[in-house]
Amino acid sequence: MSFKFLHASDLHLDTPFEGIKVFDPKISEMLKDASIKAWERLVDLAIAKDVDFVLLAGDIYDGTFRGVRARSRLLAGLRKLSEDGIKVFIVQGNHDPVDEGGLIPKDQEIEGVYVFPPRTSHRVAFSAKDGDSVEIHGVSYGSRSETEDLSTYLEQPSHNGFSIALLHASVGGDPNHEPYSPTTVRKLESLGFDYYALGHIHTRQLLSTDPLIVYSGNSQGRSPKPSELGLKGCYEVNVDRNSAPVLTFYQLGPIVFDHIVVDIADSDSFEDIGDSLATAAERLMVSKYMDTDTTTVVLRATLSGSYLETRIDEDRLIEELNEHLTDPRNEIPIIVTSIRLEQSTKNDQINDAAGMAINSLTTLRKTEPQLENRLVHECLQELGNTSFAPLGAYVIRLLDDETARSELVQTVQNKVEALLQEQFRYNSQDQ
Ligand SMILES: [Mn+2]
């Protein structure tokens, strides 16, 4: 005897993508479409896998504004599932609380679709296609900020078959998500359900395997934040009464967010940096997304290493990369939305180079009091470029030369310190 179901959450239909610069209106349209595409893939997957039911653990919509297109596609998908004999169980979350509107208009009720009410205990019991008894308990958010533990509303399961708790909750506290409906693994375990279908935290994770306490994660990533990166989708759960349930992950979101760190220590030009970035982006795409259902990879890049030009024109770099990477002939187009220089590394290295220069010159003053005028003059000219990378190298070269006057060494040192201060001002304004 066995049956199966899908567990998904946080569809955030019609989500506005956050933290992304979008250059092309076509891309912006594609991003808006992705959350709805993910939902439609979920519907198709449920039908293809012939599951008994689908669980949606909150945040079906992203906000008070629920677009006409998102509403009609949600209803169309639910009807499709209903016509196929697949039940759907839904709780509303902090992004779509009941006080801000129901999910299904009163005059358009759909057979087999059940939305749990807020502030009360409700359960639905039924027989799966194979005759197994299943009971599902759930609580919706009444308002946007439910600060009490909603699992407190759940009744004890009857233990007459497989029992599921459907909740939108913060288990154990995650600093990246609002601490709504806070609860703990221990508290949930004490309630006695077989499977806890959770929503709210967007990172897919198993908090416990016996009983199963599971976050499916959101169905489509929506920003370059860590919890939004990588493949997003749902779990198919196979329940066989003779063994432990088996979870299988399926990708739903067609657009994937990711992040790369590119070492540009060996780059000595803007073009070099562009090439390193493009290579790293393509390598990521091949290693992680080649055989997946990904249509586009949206990428944030961090540049690390000792490339010490004071400025990299990030916008120009993004534009040039995107001309190459978004080419529709590419297997999976990649959109680079932001490039960041690792400021701390850059500062450290500027400090290292300047510090090295000061030390070198101080040593030189002691050991070689006869530095030649010409060399120091050249050194000052070099410093005038306000870039410390050539300075570091230049001072090392100077050390190989033999003589110069110590007063001018002092001048160089002062100049280095002045420039260093200027550099600090520039960097602190930049952050
Ligand atoms: Mn959410």
Residues whose N, C-alpha, C, O or C-beta is under 5 A from the ligand:
A	BS01	MN	D10 D59 H200
